[in-house]
Amino acid sequence: MFGMNLRVITTKGETEVPVTPRVSVEFERQFQTGLGRAFQSDQKLEHMYWIAWKATGGKADFEKFLDELVDVQIVGADERPLSDSQ
């Protein structure tokens, strides 16, 4: 999912953030699955919201972030998402 940017809209405004390698690895450690697999066969809104939380800095509590979250949109992505073998 390298090359993916998210538009994160909260009650405080909106920002566009990249999904960095660090965010990708933290996601895989947290959910015990690869990003490619999570978005191809086990899609959950929590996954997208968690990535947005981490990509924006993840400083506030995740639950507080959810209370302020309005929407998350993918605004740029590599045409070739990670395969299950990566």
VMD Tcl script that builds the backbone (N, CA, C; Angstrom):
set m [mol new atoms 258]
animate dup $m
set s [atomselect $m all]
$s set {name element resname resid chain x y z} {
  {N N MET 1 A 0.820 -1.179 0.000}
  {CA C MET 1 A 0.000 0.000 0.000}
  {C C MET 1 A 0.868 1.248 0.000}
  {N N PHE 2 A 2.099 1.073 -0.360}
  {CA C PHE 2 A 2.947 2.245 -0.472}
  {C C PHE 2 A 2.411 3.102 -1.597}
  {N N GLY 3 A 2.544 4.393 -1.449}
  {CA C GLY 3 A 2.004 5.297 -2.447}
  {C C GLY 3 A 0.564 5.654 -2.172}
  {N N MET 4 A 0.013 5.197 -1.030}
  {CA C MET 4 A -1.377 5.507 -0.699}
  {C C MET 4 A -1.418 6.741 0.200}
  {N N ASN 5 A -2.285 7.666 -0.130}
  {CA C ASN 5 A -2.556 8.830 0.709}
  {C C ASN 5 A -4.000 8.786 1.151}
  {N N LEU 6 A -4.237 9.289 2.337}
  {CA C LEU 6 A -5.594 9.342 2.875}
  {C C LEU 6 A -5.998 10.781 3.147}
  {N N ARG 7 A -7.236 11.086 2.858}
  {CA C ARG 7 A -7.829 12.347 3.300}
  {C C ARG 7 A -8.623 11.997 4.555}
  {N N VAL 8 A -8.205 12.576 5.662}
  {CA C VAL 8 A -8.836 12.292 6.952}
  {C C VAL 8 A -9.620 13.532 7.357}
  {N N ILE 9 A -10.920 13.345 7.504}
  {CA C ILE 9 A -11.809 14.450 7.849}
  {C C ILE 9 A -12.344 14.219 9.260}
  {N N THR 10 A -12.085 15.189 10.128}
  {CA C THR 10 A -12.567 15.120 11.504}
  {C C THR 10 A -13.412 16.347 11.786}
  {N N THR 11 A -13.961 16.390 12.972}
  {CA C THR 11 A -14.751 17.553 13.375}
  {C C THR 11 A -13.880 18.800 13.500}
  {N N LYS 12 A -12.558 18.621 13.527}
  {CA C LYS 12 A -11.623 19.748 13.647}
  {C C LYS 12 A -11.079 20.211 12.296}
  {N N GLY 13 A -11.396 19.500 11.212}
  {CA C GLY 13 A -10.907 19.877 9.889}
  {C C GLY 13 A -10.499 18.653 9.090}
  {N N GLU 14 A -9.726 18.887 8.042}
  {CA C GLU 14 A -9.281 17.761 7.220}
  {C C GLU 14 A -7.813 17.911 6.877}
  {N N THR 15 A -7.199 16.758 6.628}
  {CA C THR 15 A -5.790 16.718 6.274}
  {C C THR 15 A -5.557 15.548 5.331}
  {N N GLU 16 A -4.515 15.651 4.533}
  {CA C GLU 16 A -4.116 14.544 3.666}
  {C C GLU 16 A -2.789 14.016 4.182}
  {N N VAL 17 A -2.721 12.701 4.389}
  {CA C VAL 17 A -1.529 12.086 4.965}
  {C C VAL 17 A -1.118 10.851 4.172}
  {N N PRO 18 A 0.186 10.584 4.100}
  {CA C PRO 18 A 0.643 9.357 3.445}
  {C C PRO 18 A 0.590 8.175 4.405}
  {N N VAL 19 A 0.419 6.989 3.857}
  {CA C VAL 19 A 0.551 5.768 4.641}
  {C C VAL 19 A 2.009 5.331 4.475}
  {N N THR 20 A 2.784 5.552 5.511}
  {CA C THR 20 A 4.222 5.305 5.463}
  {C C THR 20 A 4.539 3.836 5.751}
  {N N PRO 21 A 5.772 3.419 5.457}
  {CA C PRO 21 A 6.166 2.056 5.814}
  {C C PRO 21 A 5.985 1.776 7.309}
  {N N ARG 22 A 6.285 2.753 8.165}
  {CA C ARG 22 A 6.104 2.554 9.611}
  {C C ARG 22 A 4.643 2.252 9.947}
  {N N VAL 23 A 3.730 3.013 9.361}
  {CA C VAL 23 A 2.301 2.789 9.607}
  {C C VAL 23 A 1.901 1.398 9.118}
  {N N SER 24 A 2.412 1.001 7.963}
  {CA C SER 24 A 2.100 -0.326 7.412}
  {C C SER 24 A 2.564 -1.437 8.341}
  {N N VAL 25 A 3.780 -1.327 8.852}
  {CA C VAL 25 A 4.325 -2.356 9.758}
  {C C VAL 25 A 3.563 -2.363 11.076}
  {N N GLU 26 A 3.256 -1.193 11.599}
  {CA C GLU 26 A 2.488 -1.137 12.848}
  {C C GLU 26 A 1.112 -1.780 12.673}
  {N N PHE 27 A 0.487 -1.562 11.514}
  {CA C PHE 27 A -0.795 -2.196 11.227}
  {C C PHE 27 A -0.651 -3.719 11.258}
  {N N GLU 28 A 0.366 -4.238 10.569}
  {CA C GLU 28 A 0.553 -5.682 10.500}
  {C C GLU 28 A 0.836 -6.279 11.867}
  {N N ARG 29 A 1.561 -5.563 12.703}
  {CA C ARG 29 A 1.819 -6.043 14.069}
  {C C ARG 29 A 0.543 -6.006 14.913}
  {N N GLN 30 A -0.232 -4.945 14.768}
  {CA C GLN 30 A -1.456 -4.788 15.554}
  {C C GLN 30 A -2.509 -5.838 15.197}
  {N N PHE 31 A -2.703 -6.064 13.899}
  {CA C PHE 31 A -3.797 -6.929 13.450}
  {C C PHE 31 A -3.346 -8.320 13.013}
  {N N GLN 32 A -2.042 -8.575 13.080}
  {CA C GLN 32 A -1.502 -9.898 12.740}
  {C C GLN 32 A -1.914 -10.371 11.344}
  {N N THR 33 A -1.929 -9.440 10.405}
  {CA C THR 33 A -2.222 -9.762 9.008}
  {C C THR 33 A -1.551 -8.722 8.124}
  {N N GLY 34 A -1.288 -9.095 6.894}
  {CA C GLY 34 A -0.696 -8.160 5.953}
  {C C GLY 34 A -1.727 -7.160 5.458}
  {N N LEU 35 A -1.262 -5.992 5.062}
  {CA C LEU 35 A -2.174 -4.968 4.544}
  {C C LEU 35 A -2.933 -5.460 3.314}
  {N N GLY 36 A -2.221 -6.113 2.403}
  {CA C GLY 36 A -2.869 -6.618 1.197}
  {C C GLY 36 A -4.004 -7.563 1.516}
  {N N ARG 37 A -3.746 -8.511 2.383}
  {CA C ARG 37 A -4.778 -9.486 2.767}
  {C C ARG 37 A -5.940 -8.793 3.471}
  {N N ALA 38 A -5.627 -7.847 4.350}
  {CA C ALA 38 A -6.680 -7.159 5.103}
  {C C ALA 38 A -7.634 -6.402 4.187}
  {N N PHE 39 A -7.099 -5.833 3.102}
  {CA C PHE 39 A -7.946 -5.040 2.221}
  {C C PHE 39 A -8.513 -5.844 1.059}
  {N N GLN 40 A -8.064 -7.082 0.889}
  {CA C GLN 40 A -8.601 -7.908 -0.186}
  {C C GLN 40 A -9.621 -8.919 0.314}
  {N N SER 41 A -9.355 -9.535 1.474}
  {CA C SER 41 A -10.248 -10.620 1.879}
  {C C SER 41 A -10.862 -10.451 3.268}
  {N N ASP 42 A -10.403 -9.497 4.040}
  {CA C ASP 42 A -10.918 -9.335 5.402}
  {C C ASP 42 A -11.137 -7.853 5.695}
  {N N GLN 43 A -11.899 -7.193 4.836}
  {CA C GLN 43 A -12.073 -5.746 4.935}
  {C C GLN 43 A -12.929 -5.368 6.144}
  {N N LYS 44 A -12.382 -4.456 6.946}
  {CA C LYS 44 A -13.100 -3.925 8.100}
  {C C LYS 44 A -12.872 -2.427 8.145}
  {N N LEU 45 A -13.894 -1.689 8.491}
  {CA C LEU 45 A -13.742 -0.245 8.630}
  {C C LEU 45 A -12.708 0.094 9.694}
  {N N GLU 46 A -12.663 -0.703 10.749}
  {CA C GLU 46 A -11.682 -0.450 11.805}
  {C C GLU 46 A -10.268 -0.386 11.240}
  {N N HIS 47 A -9.963 -1.229 10.253}
  {CA C HIS 47 A -8.629 -1.217 9.648}
  {C C HIS 47 A -8.326 0.141 9.026}
  {N N MET 48 A -9.230 0.656 8.220}
  {CA C MET 48 A -9.011 1.944 7.563}
  {C C MET 48 A -8.920 3.063 8.589}
  {N N TYR 49 A -9.790 3.032 9.586}
  {CA C TYR 49 A -9.781 4.078 10.598}
  {C C TYR 49 A -8.512 4.019 11.438}
  {N N TRP 50 A -8.038 2.819 11.755}
  {CA C TRP 50 A -6.808 2.663 12.537}
  {C C TRP 50 A -5.615 3.193 11.742}
  {N N ILE 51 A -5.549 2.877 10.453}
  {CA C ILE 51 A -4.458 3.377 9.607}
  {C C ILE 51 A -4.501 4.905 9.556}
  {N N ALA 52 A -5.689 5.474 9.409}
  {CA C ALA 52 A -5.824 6.934 9.391}
  {C C ALA 52 A -5.354 7.526 10.710}
  {N N TRP 53 A -5.713 6.901 11.817}
  {CA C TRP 53 A -5.296 7.363 13.146}
  {C C TRP 53 A -3.781 7.368 13.263}
  {N N LYS 54 A -3.163 6.263 12.869}
  {CA C LYS 54 A -1.705 6.168 12.936}
  {C C LYS 54 A -1.041 7.140 11.969}
  {N N ALA 55 A -1.569 7.260 10.766}
  {CA C ALA 55 A -0.969 8.131 9.753}
  {C C ALA 55 A -1.028 9.603 10.163}
  {N N THR 56 A -2.027 9.967 10.969}
  {CA C THR 56 A -2.134 11.349 11.431}
  {C C THR 56 A -1.351 11.587 12.716}
  {N N GLY 57 A -0.647 10.579 13.185}
  {CA C GLY 57 A 0.190 10.740 14.369}
  {C C GLY 57 A -0.220 9.876 15.539}
  {N N GLY 58 A -1.460 9.460 15.581}
  {CA C GLY 58 A -1.935 8.553 16.623}
  {C C GLY 58 A -1.686 9.026 18.044}
  {N N LYS 59 A -1.702 10.328 18.255}
  {CA C LYS 59 A -1.387 10.852 19.578}
  {C C LYS 59 A -2.559 10.728 20.552}
  {N N ALA 60 A -3.748 11.028 20.104}
  {CA C ALA 60 A -4.926 10.902 20.957}
  {C C ALA 60 A -5.295 9.421 21.074}
  {N N ASP 61 A -6.081 9.105 22.047}
  {CA C ASP 61 A -6.617 7.762 22.197}
  {C C ASP 61 A -7.420 7.398 20.945}
  {N N PHE 62 A -7.309 6.155 20.487}
  {CA C PHE 62 A -8.009 5.728 19.271}
  {C C PHE 62 A -9.517 5.958 19.385}
  {N N GLU 63 A -10.086 5.670 20.532}
  {CA C GLU 63 A -11.527 5.847 20.717}
  {C C GLU 63 A -11.909 7.328 20.611}
  {N N LYS 64 A -11.091 8.209 21.145}
  {CA C LYS 64 A -11.341 9.650 21.022}
  {C C LYS 64 A -11.244 10.073 19.556}
  {N N PHE 65 A -10.242 9.529 18.838}
  {CA C PHE 65 A -10.110 9.805 17.411}
  {C C PHE 65 A -11.387 9.399 16.681}
  {N N LEU 66 A -11.936 8.228 16.997}
  {CA C LEU 66 A -13.170 7.769 16.349}
  {C C LEU 66 A -14.338 8.714 16.636}
  {N N ASP 67 A -14.395 9.246 17.852}
  {CA C ASP 67 A -15.472 10.174 18.203}
  {C C ASP 67 A -15.426 11.435 17.351}
  {N N GLU 68 A -14.224 11.846 16.934}
  {CA C GLU 68 A -14.064 13.073 16.142}
  {C C GLU 68 A -14.014 12.806 14.633}
  {N N LEU 69 A -13.903 11.544 14.240}
  {CA C LEU 69 A -13.767 11.194 12.825}
  {C C LEU 69 A -15.083 11.361 12.076}
  {N N VAL 70 A -14.994 11.983 10.890}
  {CA C VAL 70 A -16.158 12.154 10.019}
  {C C VAL 70 A -16.058 11.204 8.825}
  {N N ASP 71 A -14.862 11.152 8.187}
  {CA C ASP 71 A -14.699 10.325 6.998}
  {C C ASP 71 A -13.216 10.098 6.719}
  {N N VAL 72 A -12.916 9.003 6.034}
  {CA C VAL 72 A -11.577 8.703 5.535}
  {C C VAL 72 A -11.733 8.325 4.074}
  {N N GLN 73 A -10.933 8.967 3.226}
  {CA C GLN 73 A -10.999 8.694 1.791}
  {C C GLN 73 A -9.603 8.377 1.284}
  {N N ILE 74 A -9.508 7.389 0.402}
  {CA C ILE 74 A -8.248 7.112 -0.272}
  {C C ILE 74 A -8.148 8.089 -1.431}
  {N N VAL 75 A -7.085 8.894 -1.454}
  {CA C VAL 75 A -6.964 9.919 -2.488}
  {C C VAL 75 A -5.833 9.643 -3.463}
  {N N GLY 76 A -5.026 8.670 -3.161}
  {CA C GLY 76 A -3.957 8.294 -4.077}
  {C C GLY 76 A -3.448 6.934 -3.680}
  {N N ALA 77 A -3.269 6.068 -4.654}
  {CA C ALA 77 A -2.798 4.724 -4.335}
  {C C ALA 77 A -2.040 4.160 -5.511}
  {N N ASP 78 A -1.060 3.346 -5.191}
  {CA C ASP 78 A -0.328 2.596 -6.195}
  {C C ASP 78 A -1.329 1.670 -6.872}
  {N N GLU 79 A -1.229 1.533 -8.170}
  {CA C GLU 79 A -2.153 0.668 -8.910}
  {C C GLU 79 A -1.969 -0.806 -8.568}
  {N N ARG 80 A -0.838 -1.139 -7.957}
  {CA C ARG 80 A -0.558 -2.535 -7.623}
  {C C ARG 80 A -0.476 -2.696 -6.116}
  {N N PRO 81 A -1.580 -3.027 -5.433}
  {CA C PRO 81 A -1.512 -3.206 -3.988}
  {C C PRO 81 A -0.627 -4.384 -3.645}
  {N N LEU 82 A -0.163 -4.445 -2.424}
  {CA C LEU 82 A 0.701 -5.536 -1.989}
  {C C LEU 82 A -0.018 -6.866 -2.187}
  {N N SER 83 A 0.693 -7.829 -2.687}
  {CA C SER 83 A 0.106 -9.157 -2.842}
  {C C SER 83 A 0.279 -9.917 -1.540}
  {N N ASP 84 A -0.392 -11.048 -1.416}
  {CA C ASP 84 A -0.288 -11.870 -0.201}
  {C C ASP 84 A 1.125 -12.401 -0.008}
  {N N SER 85 A 1.916 -12.470 -1.063}
  {CA C SER 85 A 3.263 -13.034 -0.958}
  {C C SER 85 A 4.268 -12.015 -0.436}
  {N N GLN 86 A 3.895 -10.748 -0.346}
  {CA C GLN 86 A 4.842 -9.724 0.124}
  {C C GLN 86 A 4.630 -9.413 1.568}
}
mol reanalyze $m
mol bondsrecalc $m
mol representation Tube
mol addrep $m
